[in-house]
Each structure stands twice: as C-alpha cells, then as structure tokens.
C-alpha cells in the first residue's frame, strides 16, 4: 500500500455512506440520541464515524482488516517492525512497554525524571527501579537526559536488568546520545524502551535528533497527538523485533486498553501518519524556520533568554529540537507561572507549560508567522510592563533533591499507611506520588524518604501557583506515609 492511502479513515467514511440502521453502541446513534446543542457543535460527520468494533470495522484488540492495514503503514512510516495504535494516550503505551519486559522483582533502569506513567507501570508490574540521576541544568532549573557513562555504569552493576528506559527527547526538547545508549544496552542483551512522547516529528526530518527507531531502540511510545496532528489521547507504540515479543506487547496493550476503542482517535492516527510520511519534511522545515526566527527575536528582548544550540556539547545534551521554545524569565524577577498568567490575561495566549523559572512554547505545522508575531510582541509587552513597575531582581534557581528510595514503589503503594501533617513528614517514607503537571515528573514517588528540602520545594511551587498534583489531600496539608509499627511496651 502507498503512504498516500488511509485505509482506516477511508473505510470509516465508506461505512458511514452506507448509513446502516444501527442496533449497536454507541447509544447516541450518529447523534440522534444526544443533546442537540452538543450534536450541532460536534457535527454530523464526526458523529457518523464515532463507531464501535463491529465486523466491517476491524478490532484494535485483534486487528486483521483496516486497522491492521493502517498500523502496517504506520510501521513502514516510522521504520518499525510493528506499530500498535493506542487510544490510551502515550501513558498507556509507556505502561505497556514497561509491563511487556518486567515482572515482579525484575530490575529496570530508568532516569529519575521519568513521567508518572513509568512509575505507575513499575507499581503495577512489581518491578524494582534502578534510578539514574539525570543531568541538571542549574541555570534553567530543568533536567536533561541521562549520559552514556551513567547507562554503562548502571548496566555494569545490574547486568540482569530487564530493560533500560530513556526519555528522548525530553519534555524540553533535549536529547542524549540515544544511538550509543542502545549500543551499550544491546551489548548486555537488554532492550531499550524510549519515552518518545515529545518526538513524533523527529523521525521525519534529518535536522532533528535521531528517533528511537532510527537509533535501533526496541520499543518507543510516541505521542502523535502532541506534535503530529492527531487527536488528543491518540498515540503509537513502535517496535523492532529481537529482544521483545510482539505477541507479548499486543497482549499487555490489550489488557490496558478499553474494549470500546474510539474510531475517531484511530482515524486521526491514520491521517496524521499519512501527512507525516508524505509531507512531513516540508512541513517540519517550515516549522523549524519559524521557530528559529522566533528564538532570535525573543533573544533580542532585554531580560529574556530563549535556549538554542549553545546548550549542546555536554554528555547529556547531545542534540535538541528547535521547535521547543524554552524561555527563561528568571532575570525579570518573576516566575514562569507569573509570565503564563500575564500572557493569558493580557494577550489571550496559552503556553504549553510554566515552572518556577521558564515558560515552554511548542511550535508545530499548525503555527504561522501570525501566531509567532503575537507571541513575540506579547513578550515585549511583558518586559515593558515589568520595567514600568520598577527594578527587576533576578530569581535564584532552586532545585529539588533526588530522594532516597527505601523500599520498592509497589511495596510502598500497597503498604499499611497513615495520613500525617506535611510539616511532620520529614524522614518518613511516602506512599503516594507528588508532581507538578505538566510535565508530570514526580518530586516524590512511593517508597522515597521525605526531605525538608523537597517539602520546601513543593511549598514554593504551590505558592507560585503551579499545579502540584498527586496526593489525596489536594491542599497538600497532609501526606500519606508508611505506618511506623512501634514495639509494644
């Protein structure tokens, strides 16, 4: 089949044109059974292909027809041996990767700055994480990737590990030397799993970092919806044969996936693949040019710094994606959240994320010079507004500690626990996750020992207005910790 074809999307349209009488779910029956205002807003076309896995439309859990054809085309486009569509987002694909290679007690080598979904999979599987500390950028206050030296050392000490997980690129667009990491891991016959949530486009342009499949990785969970033009919650899991069983991957993915799979999401993956495969290089070239032009203009604004290729050259910053605009605002004397809020209220601009020191803006083929000019002018207005208010004092960067893991995340999550005031929790073992989302990198994971420094870091994020998530107590006055059993007197 040709990459210009869309077997799944085309098949859905053809089925819709037949206009069959439906005695199956979904119960809205092409919109006739739902709220009229919602139906009018969504539109008849979308609702006509909001279908279920009836015979003519194939089944994601055991694809043999149009879904299989669409997945085979995706595998060809991504240079994979197999591609699996995910309607559980990249989180579902990441959990599938981990649970496909790990069982109870198995070791998996992971960076400490992994997404929550990795740690969730470790809890579910009962695996033991062997943490590699990522390199920390003390100027920007963000984590980069893991180094080849750290991976080599971890495997030397743990040659029985069942997998090495790598983030490539990071949420901020920075990549490590993935090809070398794969070579090191494969020398131990250990598969490499890649969290490629923020890198669907890198496979389709030679000026961007190597993709997981290009680097020879075994599995890669890739968000097509983030940067590739499909609908939110739609992703792919790419795989190369050898160290991992495709049948095992399909089984685990099916266990984690709803049986009521969304054909709207699946069809959007089919058409996004077509566009990336046939027009990707041209589209991404324009996106890179727009991004670099915006970066240059932002760096001409007094008090702002937009990260560029000068960040490269360390062992953890091997390559970068210029379509991610990391804008440091700390020299303005404000937090990234302050900048995000100002852009929203003053210019109706929404950024991808903010933290204590930066905002992150993603540029995709959906952007033009018009949107780029709006952002640059708004940032100029932000600086002018702050200067009019008086002197700007640079913010000092504060970084969280990497806590000590005292027991496995699974044992901590299922342990006998109690809830105590957060100010009394230092030294105790936490039994829940705490993170700032986005990006969803945990400050604490179950099983780690609580430190005063990280309690202070959490409170600083809360005071800045950032979205601290995870604990049962949304106000973060209390934490769930492992119960201490004292001797009976």
N, C-alpha and C positions, 0 to 999 in steps of 0.2 A: 504493500500500500504506500501511497505518497504522503509526505508530511503535510500536503495541502488538504488532505481529507480529514473529516471529523466524523468518524463512524458513530460515535455515541450521540453527539448533538444532532447529526443528520437523522439518525434512527428515531430519536425522540420526536423530531418535527414530523417525520413521515407518519409515525404512530398517531400524533395529535391530529393530523389532517384527516385521518380515517374517522375521527370523532366517535369512538366506540361508546356504547352505553356501559357505564362503569358501576359494577356491583362489588367494588373493592375499595380499600382505603387508598388515599386519604379521604376522609369523610366530607371534605368541602366540595368534592365532585366538580373539579375545574372552576371553583369559586362560587358555584351556585348555593352552597351551603355555608357561606361565611358572611361576616359583617360586610355590608355593601360598601362602606367607606374604605375599608382596607382593600377590598377587591378592586375598587376603582383605582386606588393608588398603585397597587402592585401591577395590575394589568392582566388581561386575558391570556396573553401569550405565555407569560411566566407561569401562571396557574395551570395552563393546559399541559405543561410538562413537569409539573410537580406530582410525580407519579411514584409507583412502588414497584418492587421487583416481580412483576408478572412475567409470564413466559416469554413474550416477544422482546422484553427489555433487558434480559440477562440479569444476573445476580452478582453483586460485588463479592459476596462470600464464596462463590464458586463460579467465577466468570468463564464463559465458554463462547459468548457471542460478541455483541457490540462493545461491551465493557472490556473484554479481553483484547479486542482489536485496538481500542483506544489506549489500553495500558501497553500493548506491544509497540505502538507508535511512540508513546512517551519513552519507553526504554531505549528505542533507537535514537530518539532526540537527545536523551541525557547520557548516551554512551553506557547504558546499564545492560546487564543480562536480563533483569526483571525489574519492572516498575509496578508498584502497588498504589492504587488511589486510596486516599484517606479522607473520610468525611468527619473525622475526629480531630481535625487540625494537625499541626506538627507535633503537638503534645502526645497525641495518640500514636503517631509514627515513632516518636522518640521512645515512648514506653515499650512499643513493640520491639525496637532494636535491642534494648537492654534485656527484656524478658526472653528474647529469642536466643541469647547466648548465656544468660545467667540463671542459676537456680539457688536454692538455699545454701548459704555458706560460701558460694563462689565469690572470688575476688573480681572486681572491675576497677580499672584505673581511670579516674575522672578528674578534671580540673575542679577546684573548689568553687569556681564561679559558674557552675552549671545552672541551667534553668530548673525550676521546681519540678518539671515533669521527669527529669532524670532521677531526682531523689525520690519522687513518688514511685517510680519503677523499681528502684532499689528496695524501698519498703515492701512493695508487693512481692518482689521476687525473693526477698530474703538474702540478697547478695550483700557482700561487705565492700564498701567503697575504699579504695586506696587513693587518697587525695594527692594531687599535685597542686602546689601553690602557683597560681598564675602570676605573671609579672605585673606589678602595679605601677601605673603611671602617676607619680606623686605630684606632677604639675596639674594634670587634668582631674585626678581623683577617680580614675576608672581602671578596670582590669583589662589586660590584654590577653594574649594567648599563652599556651604552655610551650616550653622550649624543647628542642630535640634532646638536649642534655638531660632535662628532667624526665622525659619519657624513657630514655635509655637507662637511667638510674632506677626508675620505678620498675621496669621490666627485669633488670638485673636482680633486684631484690625480691621480685614477685613473678618469676617466670611461669608460674601456674595460673596467672590471671586469665580470665575468660574473654576479656576484651579491653580495648583502650578507647575511651570516648574523647573526641576532640570537638571544640567549637570552631567552625570555620565557615565564614568569617564570624567574628564576634558581633554582638549587637551594634557596636560602634563601627563595624566595617574593617577591623584589623584581622589579618591572617598570619598564622605561623607557617613554618615550612612543612606543610602537610605531606608533601611527597616523601620527604626524608622521614617523617614520623611513621608513615605507612611502611617504609622500608625497614625501619627498626623493629616495628611490631611484628611484621611478617617474618623477620628472621627468627622470631620465637614462635612462629605459627599462631600468633594471636591476632584475631580480627580487629579492624579499626572501624568504629562507629562514629559517624560525623553528624553533629547537630548543625545542619546547613539551613536553619530556619531563615536566616537573613542573606541567603546567597543563591536564590534560584537563577538569577540573571548572570552570575559569573561564568557559568558554563558556556554562555553564548557570545562571549567577547574575549578576545585574546589580550586586551589591555587590563583585564581584571584578574584577581587571584585565581589560581587553579581551583576547579571544582573538585568535589570529593571523588567523583567517578574518574575525572582526568588524573587525579593523584593515585588512583588504584585502591581507594578505600573499599571496604566490604559492604557497608550499609550507610545510607545517608538519608536523613529525614529532612525534606526540603519544602519550605513554605512557598507554594505557588501563589497563594493569596496575598502574601505580604508585598511582593515586588514583581510578580509575574503576570498579574492581570486576571486571576480567577477570583471567585467569590470568597468572602471571609469564611474560614473554617475548612477550606479545601487545600490539601497538601498531597505530596507524593513521598513514597519510600522507595528509593533506588537501591539496587543491589547488584553486586558482582558475585558470581559463583566461586566456590572454592572452600572457604573456611566456614561458611554458614549455609544452612539448608533452606532453600526457598520454600519447601513444604512447611517447615517449622515456622518460618516467618508468616506465611499465609494463615497458619493455624492460630498463632498468637494474635495477629492483627484482627482476625475474625472474632476471637474471644473478647477483644477490647472494643469492637465496633457494633453500633446499633444495627439491628436487623432491618430497621426502617431507614435505609440509606437515602439521602437526598439526591434525586436526579438533577436538580438544579445545580448543586455543588459539583456533581460528577461531570455534567455537561460543560460547566465553566472550566474545569481542568482540561477537558478535551480541546476546547477552542484556544485556551491560553497556551497549551503546548504547540498548537499549530502556529500561532503568531510568533512565539519564541523561536521555533525551528525555522520558519520561513522568512521572518522579518527582524528577528532578534538583534542581529549585529547592527543593522542600520538604525533601529530604534534606540539601542543602548549607546551607540556612538553619539547620537544627538543628546542623550541624557547626560553622558559624561561631559560633553562640551558645555551644556547648560550649567552643570554642577561646578565645573572649574571656573566658569565665568562668575558665578555667584560667589564662590570661595574668594576669588580675587577682590571682588567688590566689598565683601564683608571684612576682609583683612585690611581694607583701606579705612574702615571706621574706627576711630580712636576708642580704645578700651575693649575691643572685641578681638578674639583670635579664633579663626576657623582652621582646624587641623588639616594639613596637607601632607605631601610626600616627605617632608622633612622629619616626620615621625618614624620613618623607616630606618632600618640599619641595626636594630638590636636583635637579639636572638628570638624575641617574642613578637617583633613587628617586621615580618618578612615581606608582606605585601598589604595593600589597602585598597578599599573600594571608594573611589572619589565621589560616588553618588550619595554617600552618607556625609552630611554636613554636621560635624561636631563643632558647636560654637561655644567657646568658653566665655562666660560672663563674669567670672570672679573678680576681675580687675575693675568692674563697675561698682563693686561693693554690694551686689545683690546675689540672690540665689538663682539657680536655673528656674525654679518654680516661680519666683517673682517675675522673671522675664516671660515665662509661658503665660502667666496670668495677665500681664500687661498687654502682650500681643493679642490675646483673646479679647480683652475688654476694649482696647483702643483701636484694633485693626481687624477684628474678626478672623484672626489667623490661628490655626491649631497646629501645634508642633507634634512630632512623634512622641517625645518624652522630655522630661527635665529631671535633673538631680540637683544636688546642692550647689553645683558649680557650672553646669552646662545645660544647653538645650540641644536636642538632636532633631534634625530635619532630614527626611528622606526625599530624594528626587527620583522620579520614575518617568517612563514614557508618557505618563498621564499629565506631566507638567510642561509648561511652555515658558517663554521669556516673560509673559504677562505675570504669571504667579511668582517667578523669580524676582522680578522688579518689585512686586508688592512686598515680599519678604525683606529685601534689601532696604527699601525705603522705610519700612516699619522699624527695622533695627536701627536705622539712622535716627528715627524719631524717638526710640527708646533712650539712646545715648543723650540726645538733646534734652529730653525731659529730665533725666537724672542730673545733667550738668546744671540745669536751671534750678534744681533743688539744693545745690551746694556741692561740697567736696565729696569725691568718691574714694572710699578707703577699700583697697583690695581685700578680699576674703582669704583667710588662711585655709588651705586644704587639710581636711581631717579624713583619715582613712580608717575603716573598721579593722579590728583584729580578725585573724582566721582562728576560730575557736578550736579547742582540742576535742576530738571525738572520743568519748569514753566508752560507749557501747554502740552496737550497730543501730542504724536508724530504725530498722524493723523492730528490734527488741525495745527500743525506747518508745516507739509509737504505740506498741501494744502492752506496755508495762503498767503496773499499778501506779496511778498518778494522783496528784493533788493540785489544786489551784492556790497560788500564793501571790501576795502583792509583788509587783515587779521590782520594787526597791529592796525586797528581802530575798531576791532570787539569785544574787551573785554567788557563784560557787556550786549551784545546783545544776542538775542535768535536765535540759529542756526536752519536752516530749511533743513539741509542735513546731511548725515552720513559722519563721518571720522573714518577710522580704519586702522590698519596695517594688511594686509592679506598676508600669514596666520598669525594668526589664524582667523582673521575676527571679533574680538571683538571690538565694537565701542569705540573710545575715546570720540566722541560726537554722540548723536542721535538727530534727530529733536525734538525741544522743550526744549533743555537744554541751560542753560546760560553759555556763553563762559567765561572762566577764563584765566588770564595771565599765570598761571602755566601750563595749558594744551596746550596753544599756544606754550609755550617754549618746552613742551614735544613733540609736533608734529614736531617742527623745529629740535629738537635733533634727532628724528628718520629719518627725511629727510636727515640731514647732515651725518648721519651714513650710508646712502644708502638703508635704509629699505623701503619696498613697502607700502607707505601711499596711501590709496585708498578712494574713495567715493565722494569727492567733484567734482563739474562740472569743476572747474579750476584744471587741472592736476598738474600745477606748484605750487598750493597752495599759490598763492599770494593774492587771493580773496576768500571770503566765501559768501554763500547765507544765509541771515538772514531775520527774520521777519521785515517787514517795520514798522517803527515807525510813527504813524499819529499824527502830532503836531496840536495844536489848531491854528485856523486861526486868524490872528491879524487884 
